[in-house]
Structures are given as C-alpha cells and as structure tokens.
C-alpha cells in the first residue's frame, strides 16, 4: 500500500496487476474501507485482464482528510447536520470525485474503467458526467442517484446506521457485536451471512483506521448533494448498474432509476442480494464487468 498527498488529503491506495493491463478503479462506500473490495475479488479482476486500483476514500481507513476544525464527538448526527449549511460543509462528493482524478494523475493514467459501490456509486456517476474523457466504463453497484422521489431506506436500518456505537477501544466486543448484527441485517436473504468473515473485516478496519468522525463528514457530503438528472443523462460511457432485491439501504428502485437515466445503461438485478457483495457472486460480477469493458 502507498499514500499520495492530494492537496488536503493523504490518499492510501493499492494496485493489483501490472501496468500493461486496462486500469479499473474501485471506489468504496460510505465509511467503508478499500479492504471491502476483497483481495479475492481484486485477483479475479486481474485474471480478467485488469490492473486494479483500490483505495480508501478521504476520511476512511488510512486516507486522512487534514482539517484544523474537528467535528465534536459528543454531538449526534442530527445536531451536526443542523450546524452546517451546504456552503460550510468540510467537502463535497465532487471533492471526493476529484480525489480519484488526482490519483489517476499521480499514477499517469489517462483513462480508466470505474466501479463504485453505494456512495462510491454516486462518486462514479460524478466522474462519468464531469470527466467523460477519463472514464472508459462505469459499474455502479447498490447505489442511488439521490433522487428525492425514490423510496427511503428501511427505518430500522437507518436507526442502526445512525446510532452511537460503543467506543471500540473501551468496549471492543460490544462494538463488534453491534456492527456484525448490522452487517447481517443488510446482507440479504439469498446468501449465507458469514459472521467470522465480517468480524475479520471489522478487526482489520479498526487497525487501519486513522480518522475520527470521518463518516460524519462523508454523510455531510452526501447530505449536501443536489440531485441532477441531467448529470446522469450526460454520461456517455458504457454503464452497468447492479442491485440486489433485498437492499434495505437503497431500494432496488434506486438502482433502476440510475439505469433508466443513463443512456444505454445495462440493468442487472440480483435476487436475494442485499447491501453487500457475497463471496458467491464475486465470479458473476467480475464476469459482468469484464463483458461491459469489452
């Protein structure tokens, strides 16, 4: 793993495969780290002929947003949101999209295929719309356009997402228990949930994490995003939109809305998949990405 300074961000990234292959950039979701793009998944893509880049978004994992103004840790999300107008947020989703372009510039990559999951799928939409000359194809998974007319997330899941979790330094086991319970809740009914694998991810994330309150700043970036259907209609790159029928965070209609708005986008709905990518689907999804880029 390496780190590059991009203005106010120290961006951590990792590359799989050699420099002669087509580049595919994998963008994580809200509060998620690049390790959620599992090494086995990345290696399958390398076998398909890609050079794969995974990275931590600013404010997650080992990527650090350098700010002099920290968000108070004793305030709830609602209180923090009430204090910030769109003009005063620490950064926007467009800033996060520009991090991807900055990384490609650093690596001297002119064009790349892009895949994003959840919030990363929104960042991918921004890249496809505002940087058409840099994007060869788009794969958007379990994501949304943030169209306000779309179904809202499941209320119970939203409550679990926004609850105050125990401090993992002081109450690690309780923290892990609650996080594993949440992961199982959003995993879908079609594939067996593996609590041991989830615990391993969480343990590694705790080790890698270098930021306090990063997820709140990312939430502010999402909350300030202005839905723009014209942005989607401008996307000219080949696009693949993948969504699960059991997604409790972004209803399947959210993915269908993206596919309907991007010209010539391919819509793939997976029965029983929730808001995660089960190991059993790695091969299928990698095949679909490979087919798209051909």
N, C-alpha and C positions, 0 to 999 in steps of 0.2 A: 504494500500500500504506500501511496505517496500523497503529499499535500502540496497544493499550489496556492499562493496568495492572489486573490482576485479582489482588488480594492479593499473593502472592509471584511472580506470573507476568506478564511483559510479552508479551502475545499479539499476534502480527503477523497481519493479515488483509487481504483484498482483496475488493471487491464488483464484480460484473458485472451490468448491467441496472439498471432503475430501481426506485424504491421502491413502485410500484403493482402489481408482479408478485408472485406467490407466491414465498416465500423457500425456497431449497434450500441446505442447509449440507453441504459436502463435507469429510469427515474423513479425513486421511491415515493411512497405516500406520506400522508400527514403523520409527523412524529416518528416515522419509520426509518430504519437504517438500511444501508445498502446490503447488509447481510440477508435481508428478507428476499433479495434476489439470490436464492440459494446457489452455492458453488456448483451443485449437480445440474441446476438449470442453466447456469452460465456455460458449463462444459458441454452440455447438449447443443447449445447455440454455436459454440466453437466448432463442434463436429459438423454443423450445418454450413460452415464456411465463414463465420463472422469473427471479427475481432470485437470482443465485448468489453464495454466500459461500464462499471457500476460505481456509484459514488454516493456519499452522504449529502443530502440537501443541507444548506446552511441551517444551523441550529439543531442538527440531529447527528447522533453518532460522534464521529471525530471531526466533523466540519463545524467550525466556530464562526459565528457572526460576532464581530468585535464591536461592542457597543459600550458607551460610557454610561448609559442610562438603563439600569436593570428594572424589570417589572417586579413589583413587590410580591414576594412568595406567599404572603398571608392573605391575599385577596382572591376571591373566586373569579371564574371566567366572566360572569356577568358584570361584576364590578369593573374589571379591566376593560371590557368592551365599552362600557359606558364612558370611560375616561378618554377614549381615543376616537377622533374623527378620521375620515379617510385620508386627510392631508397629514395627520400626525402619526400614522402607523409607522413602526420601525422599518418596514419594507413591504413590497407588494409581490404578488405572484409573478408579475413581469420581471421584477428584480431577480427572482429565482430562475426564471427562464433565461435571463441574461447570464446567470452563473453557468448554465450549460454551454452557451455560446463562448463564454470566456474560457471554459475548459477545452473546448474544441480548438479555439485559437491557440491556447497554450501548447496543445499537442499537434498543432499544424495540420488539423483535419478540416478540409474544406466542406465536406458534406458527410452526413451520417444518417443511418436509419435510427429512429427514435421509438422507444416503448416506455409508456408510463402507466402506473397503477394508481387508482384512487386520486389523491391530489396531484400525483405525478402525471396522471392522465390530463388534468387541466393544464398543467405546465406544458405538456406535449402539444395540446391544442394551440396554445400561445405560440410555440415555436413554429408549428406548421403554418400559422396565419401570418406572423410577423417576420419570419425568417424562411420564406419559401425556397430561397436559393441555397439554404444549408441543410434542408431536410429531404431525404430521399424517400422515406416512407414513415407512416405513423401507425403504431399499435397502441390502442387505448383500452385499458382493462379496468373493470369495476369502477368506472368513473362517472362524471356528470358534467354537464355544461353550466350547472348552477342556475338554470332557468327557474325562476321563482314559481312557475306554474307546475313544476314537476312534483311528484309525491315527496313528502318529507321523510327523513329517516325514522325508523321504528322508535317510539318514545322511550321504551325501556333501554334500548341500546344507547340512545342519546344520553340518558341519565347515567348509564355505566361509563360512557366516554368522558363525561364532564365531571364525574365525581372526583373528590380529592383522594388520591391513593396514599397509602401509608409510605412513610419515608423508607426507601429500600435499605438505607444504611442502618437504620434503627430497627425496623421491623421487616426484614427481608422476606421471611417466609410468608407473612400475611400479604405483602406486596405481590409476591409471585402467585399466591393463591388467587387473588382477585384478578390479576392480569390473565392468568390461564383460564379462569372462568369466563372472562370477557371474550377471549380468543375462541373458546368453544362456542359461545353464544352466536358469533358471527360466521362460523365456519361452514354452515350449510348442512343439509341433511343427506346429501348424496355420497359423501366420502367420510371415512372414519377419521375422527379427530385424534391426534397423537399428542397427549399432554407432555410426554417426555421430550419430544422434539420442540414443542413450544417453550418448555422450561429452558432447554439448551439455548434457544434464541434469546430469551429474556436475560439469562445469565451473561451471555456474550454482549448483549446490548448494554447492560449495566457496566461492564468492564470498559466498553468503548466510549461511553457517553462522556462528553466534555462540557456540556452546556446545561445551565439552569433555566427553566421557564421557556425553553426553545419552542415547545409545542404551542404555547400561548401566542408567541409572536407569529408562528405559522398559521394559527387559527385567525389571527387578526388579518393576515394577508388574504386568507380565503374569504373572510367576512367582508372585506372591502372590495372584493372582485365584482365588477359590474358585468352582468350577463349581456352578451352581444352576439346575436345570431349571425350578423354579417361577418363577424370574425370567423365563424365556422364555415360559412359559405365561401370564404376566400381560400380555404385550404385546397390546394391542387395536388398534393402528394397522394399516392395510393394509401388508403387508410383501412385499417381493420379494427373493429370495435367488438370487444369480448366482454360478456357479462354473465353472471350466474343468476338463475331463477330465485335463489334463496338469499340474495344480498339484502341485508337488513339496514345497511347504512345508505347505500344508493340503490333505490328500487330499480328493477330492470328497465322501467320506462326511462330512467335517466340515461342509460346506455343507448337505448333505441332512439332517443331524441338526438344524441350526438350523431349516430349513424344516418339518421334522416336528414340532418342539416349539412353534413359534409358531402359534397358531390361524389358520387360513385363509391362511397364507403361500403365495406362489407360488414354485415351484422352477423355475429355468432353468439348465440345464447346457449349456455351450458346448463343442463338440468341438474339441480342439486348442488351447484357450486354457490358458496357464499361470498363473503368479502375477504377471500384469501385464495391462494393457488395451491391446491392439494398436490402432493407429490405424484399422484396417479395421473395428473393432467400435464405434467411437465412436457412429455413427449408430444402430446397432441398440440399444445400451444406453440411449442418450438417449431413443429411442422407447419402450422398455420402462418407463423411469422416468416419462415423460410419461403413458403409459397407466395406470400404477399410481395416479398422483395425480389422475386424472380419475374 
